Amino acid sequence: MAGNHFRDGRPWMVDVAEKDVTTREAIAEAVVVLPVEAKEAVATQTRKGDPLRVSELAGIMAAKRTSELIPLCHPLPLDACEVKADVIDEGVRITARCVTSAKTGVEMEAMTAASVAALTLYDMLKGISKGIVIQQVRLLRKEGGKSGTWSA
């Protein structure tokens, strides 16, 4: 079976058995652009609760389940995960930071955390405005592993 992956086109999980366990960190962001009425409501209690705090919690929960959502991601033990939702001029900037000690990187966990936090914010505010736009989901920084540090 080994070596045939490229010829037959079948998906496979990358073999990380020979890689070293190292501390790895990734930071990702998502920007949620809010219409005026949604921005006014973002700092209040909606019918579902506090939109910022609920979105932060959803992001952390999502990071822990990334391998269940992204088919070829390795399941990783997270040493730390934090998600911050900060009000900015155009809406909300969500920043997710994940850390692991593992054989592969934690970028997908950080990206998943930021994405799900943004989707949760949309869900919390969609009753106020349907014009919410999720944009700029991206990796900001990663550290650790063979490729070292990378910054956007």
Legacy VTK file of the C-alpha trace (Angstrom):
# vtk DataFile Version 3.0
C-alpha trace
ASCII
DATASET POLYDATA
POINTS 152 float
0.000 0.000 0.000
2.815 2.427 0.848
3.950 4.502 -2.074
0.756 4.065 -4.108
-0.997 7.135 -2.724
-0.068 9.395 -5.614
-0.829 6.852 -8.345
-4.303 5.762 -7.335
-5.653 9.118 -6.115
-7.040 7.774 -2.839
-6.979 10.062 0.213
-4.707 9.205 3.138
-3.643 10.681 6.423
-0.025 11.846 6.328
2.283 9.509 8.255
3.849 11.472 11.119
5.302 8.454 12.949
8.910 9.511 12.346
8.382 13.172 13.285
9.487 14.545 16.654
7.033 15.710 19.289
7.542 19.453 19.661
5.580 22.342 21.088
3.557 23.954 18.323
1.423 27.097 18.368
-0.876 28.707 15.841
-2.867 31.940 15.825
-5.725 32.556 13.399
-8.331 35.254 12.955
-11.731 35.863 11.460
-13.306 39.258 10.911
-17.079 39.561 11.143
-18.462 42.684 9.487
-21.648 43.844 11.209
-24.371 46.175 9.973
-25.127 49.046 12.380
-28.051 47.340 14.121
-26.061 44.154 14.745
-23.043 46.097 15.971
-25.246 47.930 18.474
-26.519 44.581 19.766
-23.191 42.743 19.883
-22.263 44.019 23.342
-25.660 43.215 24.877
-27.509 40.148 25.998
-29.511 38.701 23.114
-32.228 36.087 23.480
-29.461 33.487 23.262
-27.071 35.194 25.691
-23.901 37.266 25.301
-22.852 36.947 21.622
-19.162 37.595 22.249
-18.753 35.136 25.133
-20.843 32.406 23.481
-18.812 32.704 20.256
-15.552 32.441 22.217
-16.728 29.261 23.949
-17.934 27.772 20.644
-14.511 28.395 19.110
-12.747 26.556 21.931
-15.168 23.646 21.662
-14.660 23.478 17.885
-10.861 23.468 18.159
-11.088 20.343 20.317
-13.105 18.574 17.589
-11.194 19.671 14.495
-10.196 16.150 13.442
-13.891 15.191 13.412
-14.674 18.048 11.016
-11.650 18.051 8.663
-11.305 14.526 7.239
-7.507 14.117 7.115
-6.514 16.089 10.226
-4.746 14.156 12.946
-6.486 14.293 16.344
-4.325 16.496 18.548
-4.216 16.933 22.311
-4.547 20.662 22.908
-2.362 22.017 25.681
-4.086 25.405 25.437
-6.756 27.132 23.412
-8.070 30.643 23.773
-10.487 32.576 21.610
-11.053 36.332 21.898
-13.869 38.256 20.240
-13.082 41.986 20.201
-15.328 44.745 18.893
-13.607 46.763 16.149
-14.819 49.572 13.877
-16.324 47.288 11.238
-17.666 44.645 13.620
-15.821 41.933 15.526
-12.319 40.503 15.186
-11.996 36.962 16.475
-8.532 35.705 17.369
-7.866 32.057 18.187
-4.640 30.681 19.666
-3.997 26.956 20.009
-0.981 25.158 21.470
-0.070 21.475 21.395
2.870 19.187 22.058
2.592 16.816 19.116
4.109 15.517 15.878
2.084 17.792 13.622
0.959 21.401 13.581
-2.061 22.998 15.196
-2.961 25.470 12.417
-6.227 23.730 11.533
-7.374 23.847 15.150
-6.786 27.602 15.325
-8.484 28.159 11.953
-11.444 25.988 12.988
-11.765 27.858 16.280
-11.841 31.239 14.529
-14.274 30.029 11.857
-16.760 28.419 14.245
-16.597 31.407 16.598
-17.482 33.639 13.618
-20.350 31.350 12.583
-21.623 31.328 16.154
-21.548 35.114 16.262
-23.600 35.118 13.049
-26.077 32.716 14.643
-26.338 34.859 17.767
-27.080 38.026 15.740
-28.940 36.773 12.653
-32.292 37.662 14.199
-31.177 41.289 14.282
-29.610 41.460 10.803
-29.065 39.052 7.927
-26.411 41.362 6.417
-23.574 40.022 8.560
-20.466 39.067 6.572
-17.767 36.671 7.726
-14.490 37.468 6.017
-10.747 37.218 6.302
-10.450 33.852 7.999
-6.703 33.339 7.948
-3.651 32.040 9.713
-1.698 34.840 11.372
1.227 32.916 12.844
2.519 29.425 13.461
5.511 28.259 15.470
7.211 24.938 15.978
7.908 21.844 13.984
10.411 21.372 11.176
9.298 24.467 9.239
9.774 26.758 12.254
7.999 30.107 12.558
5.776 31.666 9.916
3.883 34.992 10.148
1.382 36.569 7.785
LINES 1 153
152 0 1 2 3 4 5 6 7 8 9 10 11 12 13 14 15 16 17 18 19 20 21 22 23 24 25 26 27 28 29 30 31 32 33 34 35 36 37 38 39 40 41 42 43 44 45 46 47 48 49 50 51 52 53 54 55 56 57 58 59 60 61 62 63 64 65 66 67 68 69 70 71 72 73 74 75 76 77 78 79 80 81 82 83 84 85 86 87 88 89 90 91 92 93 94 95 96 97 98 99 100 101 102 103 104 105 106 107 108 109 110 111 112 113 114 115 116 117 118 119 120 121 122 123 124 125 126 127 128 129 130 131 132 133 134 135 136 137 138 139 140 141 142 143 144 145 146 147 148 149 150 151
